[in-house]
Amino acid sequence: MLDAVVSAVSRDETHRFSKVAQASITLVAGMGVAGDAHAGTLVQHRSRVRRDPNQPNLRQVHLIHEELLHEARAAGHDVGPGGLGENILTAGLDLLALPTGTRLRIGDAVLRLTGLRNPCRQINDFSAGLLKVVVARVDGHPSSSDVALGRTGGAESIDGVGIIRKAGVMAVVERGGDVHAGMQITVELPVGPYEALAPV
């Protein structure tokens, strides 16, 4: 993880699926990305606001590993930085393997991981068939079946088998700071026993 870096940063003031790539973003403690539609102390994602607008915002910052974009492009999808709605695109860091509570230090900023993004049908609206790239069977077997979606639209299974969600991780901002491409990411694991990331 010594080579973990920020590959790109993005934000968007409106609630759209994708975000716009930026030269830099500013993280604000307890809020998220300055000028981003998902910033706030309380939940900002529209589906969650409809269910309960008073939930704490555990999804202030969305991070995705750049390697997922390579996998998507290899499958024929035109996906660039910000395309999947992430704020921070990383390289050289296995985000999905990190436990809940992991802190990522990027310059002055500190992010704390809260959980996984649960991929939903909007991914297929962005690029038909992309949901099958960001969701895989936990047993590693390939499948031509559709991804089963739960009542809230999030991915739940393939062929009745559990899944691996690869659409990135969510975090809250513990300490603010400016972030731009090329910055090193330092990983600080929580005190064990570790708790695997789960959808938030």
TORNUTOR-6307 format. One record per residue (C-alpha): residue in one letter; x, y, z. Coordinates in pm, whole numbers, padded with zeros to 5 digits, always signed. Example, Ala and Ser with C-alpha at 12.3 -4.5 7.8 and 13.67 -1.06 7.14 Angstrom:
A+01230-00450+00780 S+01367-00106+00714 
//
This chain:
M+00000+00000+00000 L+00304+00228-00010 D+00219+00320-00369 A-00145+00411-00301 V-00226+00743-00465 V-00515+00961-00571 S-00569+00913-00944 A-00845+01173-00997 V-01102+01378-00804 S-01459+01476-00896 R-01764+01656-00760 D-02103+01778-00879 E-02340+02033-00732 T-02646+01847-00861 H-02786+01498-00796 R-02672+01321-01110 F-02527+00973-01146 S-02185+01092-01264 K-01966+01366-01123 V-01742+01615-01303 A-01364+01568-01287 Q-01185+01855-01110 A-00827+01973-01066 S-00881+01950-00690 I-01156+01912-00429 T-01185+02041-00075 L-01291+01801+00199 V-01478+01959+00491 A-01481+01786+00830 G-01820+01637+00915 M-01966+01741+00579 G-01795+01587+00278 V-01680+01751-00046 A-01735+02127-00063 G-01977+02207-00346 D-02094+01847-00389 A-02463+01750-00380 H-02392+01469-00131 A-02218+01688+00129 G-02393+01728+00463 T-02414+01600+00818 L-02745+01424+00741 V-02804+01181+00454 Q-02816+01350+00113 H-02870+01056-00125 R-03226+01098-00251 S-03339+00737-00196 R-03222+00751+00165 V-03373+01094+00225 R-03712+00952+00119 R-03680+00671+00375 D-03550+00884+00664 P-03406+01234+00615 N-03268+01239+00971 Q-03010+00960+00926 P-02645+01058+00972 N-02463+01092+00642 L-02226+00794+00625 R-02180+00854+00251 Q-02009+01194+00250 V-01728+01083+00018 H-01735+00803-00242 L-01407+00635-00338 I-01349+00387-00621 H-01032+00199-00715 E-00909+00287-01065 E-00864-00080-01143 L-01245-00115-01160 L-01255+00139-01444 H-00994-00067-01631 E-01212-00377-01585 A-01519-00187-01710 R-01335-00056-02017 A-01211-00408-02096 A-01578-00515-02094 G-01664-00244-02348 H-01788+00036-02121 D-01669+00395-02170 V-01609+00502-01810 G-01379+00783-01704 P-01302+00958-01374 G-01624+01062-01201 G-01831+00843-01433 L-01953+00613-01156 G-02023+00904-00923 E-01707+00879-00716 N-01537+01177-00556 I-01193+01017-00529 L-01046+00766-00772 T-00757+00571-00618 A-00476+00365-00766 G-00270+00093-00600 L-00507+00042-00307 D-00745-00251-00252 L-01026-00042-00105 L-01269-00334-00084 A-01037-00535+00141 L-01010-00263+00406 P-01212-00300+00727 T-01480-00063+00852 G-01324+00226+01042 T-01004+00236+00836 R-00864+00588+00811 L-00718+00719+00487 R-00482+01014+00521 I-00444+01227+00211 G-00233+01536+00276 D-00401+01714+00569 A-00732+01535+00516 V-00849+01225+00704 L-01131+01002+00582 R-01288+00718+00783 L-01441+00432+00585 T-01803+00357+00677 G-01908+00092+00425 L-01961-00023+00069 R-02159+00139-00206 N-02446-00093-00296 P-02463-00093-00678 C-02810-00023-00817 R-02993-00023-01149 Q-02876+00333-01226 I-02542+00179-01324 N-02712+00002-01615 D-02887+00327-01710 F-02540+00483-01737 S-02405+00195-01950 A-02612-00115-02033 G-02465-00425-01870 L-02223-00237-01643 L-02397-00369-01330 K-02256-00714-01412 V-01905-00567-01400 V-01944-00400-01060 V-02115-00702-00902 A-01969-01054-00901 R-02065-01387-00745 V-01883-01441-00418 D-01781-01790-00533 G-01602-01643-00836 H-01807-01835-01093 P-01907-01632-01399 S-02277-01597-01473 S-02493-01474-01759 S-02784-01414-01521 D-02909-01070-01422 V-02816-00927-01086 A-03105-00961-00840 L-03203-00626-00689 G-03360-00582-00347 R-03662-00371-00259 T-03449-00057-00233 G-03289-00119-00572 G-02949-00232-00444 A-02775-00548-00565 E-02842-00859-00357 S-02751-01178-00545 I-02671-01352-00873 D-02827-01693-00935 G-02923-01692-00566 V-02555-01676-00471 G-02411-01395-00256 I-02220-01117-00426 I-01910-00904-00407 R-01991-00534-00447 K-01708-00365-00638 A-01858-00016-00687 G-01639+00145-00424 V-01650+00249-00062 M-01807+00532+00133 A-01642+00752+00395 V-01691+01045+00627 V-01448+01335+00661 E-01280+01352+01002 R-01035+01625+00907 G-01061+01854+00608 G-00811+01948+00342 D-00754+01984-00030 V-00711+01671-00241 H-00581+01640-00597 A-00444+01374-00829 G-00099+01243-00742 M-00133+01275-00366 Q-00020+00976-00161 I-00277+00785+00047 T-00167+00653+00386 V-00376+00371+00534 E-00435+00348+00909 L-00615+00028+01011 P-00847+00031+01313 V-00782-00171+01627 G-00893-00531+01567 P-01090-00744+01552 Y-01175-00609+01209 E-01526-00569+01075 A-01571-00619+00701 L-01724-00334+00506 A-02100-00371+00450 P-02337-00163+00236 V-02434+00174+00380 
//
